[in-house]
Amino acid sequence: MKPVKVISVMLVMISSYLACGDNAKEALSDKAETVYSVKYVWKSNEWYKNQINLWKEKVDAHPKDAQAWYNYYKANRYHRFEDLKSDEIQVLLMDIINRMENEIPESFEYNYLRGVHTPNKEQEKRMQYLIKAYDIDPSRPEILYLMVDYYDMKKDLPKRKTFYEKLYNSKDLAPGLLEYNYNVLMSVEKNGILITNGDNDTYPALLLQDVFDIRDDVTIINISLMQHLDGYLESRMERKNIDVDFERLPDKKDGHFLYEFAGYIIENEPEIPFYFALTVYQDFLKQMDGKLHITGLAYKFKPGECDNLALIKKNIERLFRLDYLTYNWYDDHFVAKKITQSGLNMNYVVPMLMLAEHYKRSEDVTKSNRLNRLVLTVGKNADRVEQVEHYIAEKGL
């Protein structure tokens, strides 16, 4: 079975969609609406700007309303999200938090946000705020993500597991996210390293490992935590008994680091497979052209040839859980449902079309058509059916 290269044009379309969210024109409300985390719902800059004005009216009229402050903060955070790290935005957000301190210092919202904005190097002070927020309202799921990170860095894995159990029981993670991340883990060979991008491709996978013992042989490394949390990557390598000479590698925030790190592992630990989740932004991967081989919902990093079609076939036909793509058992209670259907699930299109093309060449029309129908369902749920139909026609399927 010959190795098959990635359909790069489709991958660019998908990654662009994931990076930008749903840009469809949306009506602006004259009422203040709940501002959800962008890991659940991604709105336009115009929508966030409108909500900034509406929530400002609320906090001005009701300065002791913690939820009004929280939504006002989030609207400001997600408006021009691409500029979040700029001094201008950071000063604006800190000003909001300082005003919250004056009005609602004993609230969950203030202590949580103050903790989030306390630098990691001030870990003790940071955790004082976060633990206080947790004590005020332990039912709030947003604090649980930071608690699992904290106990992870303290190497208190039983405590980390406890908080992942709390996160699971909070039902904050849409079932589709767990299904998707299950299939990501199944895309990685035994004892592999998996580089992930953000919340939606990291925490659900780690939860599956901690709570359900699913593929805990896979070492998950989140790019953002790697870049901003001192000792994070080192602790991951220590747990895997890998001795890395970081003096030989660029700074972790350097654009070349991931490429050099992957190459270092392949050279010095050749028995350990190295993978990138398909959700990793293309800017991190552009140096790796010709070395990434899609295996399902992940790329295998391997210089030279790779029989990735065999891996795709095994993963899709034998290991993946796919019923959730066709049968929607869940109601709209889960705010992350839309971003799973319209964003993440589009990552199935490429490997499934590759396998459908293989089956067509093998004259197995039944299997080829079955995959085509599933891909069209994914496209329909993502409001991208015309684009998917175009690629199916382009491949002669």
C-alpha positions in Angstrom: 0.0 0.0 0.0 1.6 3.3 -1.1 1.8 6.3 1.2 -0.5 9.1 0.3 0.2 12.8 0.6 -2.1 15.3 2.4 -4.7 17.1 0.3 -3.1 20.4 1.2 -5.7 22.8 -0.3 -8.4 21.2 1.8 -6.3 21.4 4.9 -5.7 25.1 4.3 -9.4 25.7 4.0 -10.1 23.7 7.2 -7.4 25.4 9.2 -8.4 28.8 8.0 -12.0 28.0 9.1 -10.8 26.8 12.5 -8.6 29.9 13.0 -11.2 32.4 12.0 -14.5 30.8 13.3 -17.8 31.3 11.7 -17.7 34.6 9.8 -21.2 34.5 8.6 -23.0 37.9 9.0 -24.9 37.9 12.2 -27.6 40.3 13.4 -26.5 42.6 16.3 -28.8 42.5 19.3 -30.0 45.4 21.3 -29.9 43.3 24.4 -26.9 42.2 26.5 -26.2 38.5 25.8 -24.1 35.9 27.6 -20.5 36.1 26.2 -19.2 32.5 26.1 -15.6 31.5 25.9 -14.3 31.3 22.3 -13.5 27.7 22.9 -17.3 27.2 22.8 -18.7 30.0 20.6 -16.9 32.3 18.2 -18.6 35.5 17.2 -17.5 38.4 14.9 -15.6 41.4 16.2 -18.7 43.5 15.4 -20.8 41.3 17.8 -18.3 41.7 20.6 -18.0 45.4 20.1 -21.8 45.7 20.3 -21.8 43.6 23.5 -19.1 45.8 25.0 -21.4 48.8 24.8 -24.4 46.9 26.1 -22.6 45.3 29.1 -20.9 48.7 29.9 -24.4 50.1 30.4 -25.1 47.2 32.8 -22.0 47.6 34.9 -22.5 51.4 35.0 -26.1 50.9 36.2 -25.4 47.9 38.5 -21.7 48.1 39.6 -22.2 45.2 42.1 -23.5 42.8 39.4 -20.6 40.3 39.1 -22.1 38.6 36.0 -22.3 41.9 34.3 -18.6 42.6 35.0 -17.7 39.1 33.8 -19.5 39.5 30.5 -18.1 43.0 30.0 -14.6 41.7 30.6 -15.1 38.8 28.1 -16.6 41.0 25.4 -13.5 43.2 25.7 -11.2 40.2 25.7 -12.6 38.6 22.6 -13.1 41.8 20.6 -10.0 42.0 18.4 -8.9 38.6 19.9 -6.0 38.5 17.4 -4.5 41.5 19.3 -5.1 40.0 22.8 -1.4 40.0 23.7 -1.0 43.7 22.8 -0.2 46.2 25.5 -3.3 48.1 24.6 -5.7 45.2 25.2 -3.8 44.0 28.3 -4.0 47.5 29.9 -7.7 47.6 29.1 -8.4 44.2 30.7 -6.4 45.0 33.8 -8.3 48.3 34.2 -11.5 46.3 34.2 -10.2 43.9 36.8 -9.0 46.8 39.0 -12.5 48.3 38.8 -13.9 44.9 39.7 -11.7 44.8 42.8 -13.3 48.1 44.0 -16.8 46.9 43.4 -16.9 43.1 43.9 -13.7 42.0 45.6 -15.3 38.9 47.2 -16.8 37.5 44.1 -15.8 34.4 42.1 -15.5 36.5 39.0 -13.0 39.0 40.4 -10.7 36.4 42.1 -10.8 34.1 39.1 -9.8 36.9 36.6 -7.2 38.3 39.0 -5.7 34.9 39.2 -5.7 34.4 35.5 -3.9 37.7 35.0 -1.3 37.1 37.7 2.0 36.0 35.9 3.0 32.3 36.2 6.2 33.4 37.8 4.2 34.6 40.8 2.6 31.1 41.2 1.9 31.4 44.9 0.1 34.7 44.6 -1.7 33.5 41.5 -3.0 30.4 43.2 -4.2 32.4 46.2 -6.7 34.1 44.0 -7.7 30.9 42.1 -8.1 28.8 45.2 -10.2 31.6 46.7 -12.4 31.6 43.6 -12.8 27.9 43.8 -13.7 28.1 47.5 -16.4 30.7 46.6 -18.0 28.6 43.9 -16.5 25.1 43.3 -19.2 24.4 40.8 -17.8 26.8 38.2 -16.1 24.7 35.5 -13.7 27.5 34.3 -11.7 27.2 37.5 -11.4 23.5 37.1 -9.2 23.8 34.0 -6.7 25.9 36.0 -6.7 23.6 38.9 -5.8 20.6 36.8 -2.9 22.6 35.4 -1.8 23.6 38.9 -1.8 20.0 40.2 -0.1 18.8 37.1 2.8 21.1 37.6 3.0 20.1 41.3 3.2 16.5 40.0 0.3 15.7 42.2 -1.4 13.3 39.7 -4.0 11.9 42.0 -5.2 15.4 42.8 -5.2 16.2 39.1 -7.3 13.2 38.4 -9.8 14.3 41.1 -10.2 17.7 39.3 -10.6 16.0 36.0 -13.4 13.9 37.5 -15.0 17.1 38.7 -14.7 18.6 35.3 -16.3 15.5 33.7 -19.1 15.6 36.2 -19.7 19.4 35.5 -20.7 18.4 32.0 -18.9 21.5 30.7 -17.4 19.5 27.8 -19.8 18.7 25.0 -19.9 14.9 24.3 -18.8 15.6 20.8 -15.6 17.1 22.1 -14.9 13.9 24.0 -15.7 11.8 20.9 -13.4 13.9 18.7 -10.5 13.7 21.2 -11.0 10.0 21.6 -10.3 9.7 17.9 -7.4 12.0 18.1 -5.8 9.7 20.7 -6.5 6.7 18.5 -4.7 8.5 15.6 -1.4 8.2 17.6 0.7 5.1 17.7 1.6 3.4 21.0 3.8 5.5 23.4 3.7 8.5 21.0 4.1 12.2 21.7 1.2 14.4 20.6 1.5 18.2 20.2 -1.9 20.0 20.7 -3.0 23.5 20.1 -5.6 24.8 22.6 -8.3 23.9 25.1 -10.5 21.9 22.9 -7.8 19.4 21.7 -6.0 19.2 25.1 -8.3 19.1 28.2 -10.8 16.6 26.7 -8.0 14.2 25.7 -6.3 14.5 29.1 -9.6 13.9 30.8 -10.1 10.7 28.8 -6.7 9.6 30.0 -7.1 10.5 33.6 -10.7 9.5 34.2 -11.2 6.6 31.8 -7.6 5.3 31.4 -7.9 5.7 27.6 -4.6 5.8 25.8 -2.6 7.1 28.7 0.5 5.9 26.9 0.3 9.0 24.7 2.2 12.1 26.0 0.2 15.2 25.3 2.1 18.5 25.0 0.1 21.7 24.7 1.8 24.5 22.7 0.6 27.4 24.8 1.4 25.8 28.1 4.8 24.8 26.7 5.6 28.4 25.8 4.3 30.1 28.9 4.6 27.7 31.8 8.1 27.2 33.2 9.0 23.6 33.6 6.0 22.3 31.7 7.8 20.6 28.8 10.6 19.4 31.1 8.2 17.7 33.4 6.5 15.9 30.4 9.9 14.7 29.2 10.8 13.6 32.7 7.7 11.5 33.0 8.5 9.8 29.7 12.1 9.2 30.8 13.5 11.3 27.9 16.6 13.3 28.6 16.4 16.4 26.4 19.4 18.8 26.0 17.4 22.0 25.7 20.6 24.0 25.2 20.8 22.5 21.7 17.3 23.8 20.9 15.9 27.3 20.2 13.8 29.1 22.8 10.4 27.5 23.2 8.7 30.7 21.9 10.9 30.7 18.8 9.0 29.8 15.6 11.6 27.1 14.9 11.3 25.3 18.2 8.7 22.7 17.4 10.4 21.7 14.2 13.8 21.4 16.0 12.2 19.6 19.0 10.4 17.1 16.8 13.6 16.4 14.9 15.6 16.0 18.2 13.1 13.4 19.5 13.1 11.4 16.2 16.9 11.5 16.1 17.6 10.6 19.7 14.5 8.5 20.6 13.6 6.9 17.2 11.3 4.3 18.9 8.9 7.1 20.0 6.4 8.3 17.4 5.9 12.0 17.2 2.6 13.6 16.2 0.8 16.9 15.8 -2.9 17.3 16.2 -4.6 18.5 13.0 -5.9 21.4 15.0 -2.3 22.9 15.4 -2.2 26.2 13.6 -0.5 26.0 10.2 2.0 28.7 11.1 3.6 26.2 13.5 3.8 23.5 10.7 4.9 25.4 7.6 8.6 24.4 8.1 7.6 20.7 8.1 6.5 20.4 4.5 7.1 16.8 3.3 7.6 15.5 6.9 4.0 15.4 8.0 1.8 12.4 7.2 -1.9 12.5 8.1 -3.0 9.4 10.0 -6.6 10.4 11.0 -7.0 13.4 13.2 -3.2 13.8 13.6 -0.1 14.2 11.5 2.8 11.8 12.1 6.1 13.7 11.9 8.5 11.5 9.9 11.1 12.6 7.4 10.9 10.5 4.2 8.2 8.0 3.2 5.4 6.8 5.5 2.7 4.3 4.8 0.1 6.6 6.3 -2.8 5.2 4.3 -2.5 1.9 6.2 -2.7 3.9 9.4 -5.7 5.9 8.2 -7.5 2.7 7.2 -6.8 1.0 10.6 -7.9 4.1 12.5 -11.1 4.9 10.7 -12.2 1.4 10.1 -11.3 -0.2 13.4 -10.5 2.3 16.1 -12.6 5.5 15.6 -15.9 6.2 17.2 -17.9 7.8 14.4 -21.6 7.3 15.2 -21.8 10.8 16.7 -21.1 12.3 13.3 -24.3 10.9 11.9 -26.6 10.6 15.0 -26.9 13.6 17.2 -28.0 12.3 20.6 -27.5 15.5 22.4 -29.6 18.7 22.8 -28.4 22.3 22.5 -27.6 22.4 26.3 -23.9 22.1 25.3 -22.7 25.5 24.0 -19.6 23.8 22.6 -21.8 21.7 20.3 -21.7 24.1 17.4 -17.9 24.6 17.4 -17.5 20.8 17.4 -19.8 20.3 14.4 -18.8 23.3 12.4 -15.1 23.5 13.1 -13.4 20.4 14.6 -15.3 17.8 12.7 -14.2 19.2 9.4 -10.9 17.7 10.1 -12.4 14.3 9.2 -12.8 15.4 5.6 -9.2 14.9 4.4 -8.5 11.4 5.8 -11.9 10.1 4.9 -11.6 11.4 1.3 -8.1 9.8 1.1 -9.5 6.5 2.2 -12.5 6.8 -0.2 -10.1 7.4 -3.1 -8.2 4.3 -2.1 -11.3 2.2 -2.1 -12.4 3.6 -5.4 -9.0 2.6 -6.9 -9.5 -0.8 -5.3 -13.0 -1.0 -7.0 -14.7 -1.2 -3.6 -17.5 1.2 -4.5 -19.6 0.4 -1.5 -17.0 1.5 1.0 -16.0 4.5 -1.1 -19.6 5.7 -1.3 -20.2 5.1 2.4 -17.2 7.4 3.3 -18.5 10.0 0.7 -21.9 10.1 2.4 -20.3 10.5 5.9 -18.1 13.4 4.6 -21.1 15.1 3.1 -22.9 14.8 6.5 -19.9 16.5 8.2 -20.0 19.2 5.6 -23.7 19.7 6.0 -23.4 20.1 9.8 -20.6 22.6 9.3 -22.5 24.6 6.6 -19.7 23.7 4.2 -21.5 21.2 2.1 -20.8 23.0 -1.2 -17.0 23.1 -0.5 -17.0 19.4 0.4 -19.0 18.5 -2.7 -16.4 20.4 -4.7 -13.5 18.4 -3.3 -15.4 15.1 -3.8 -16.0 16.0 -7.4 -12.4 17.2 -7.9 -11.1 13.8 -6.7 -13.6 12.1 -9.0 -15.4 10.4 -6.2 
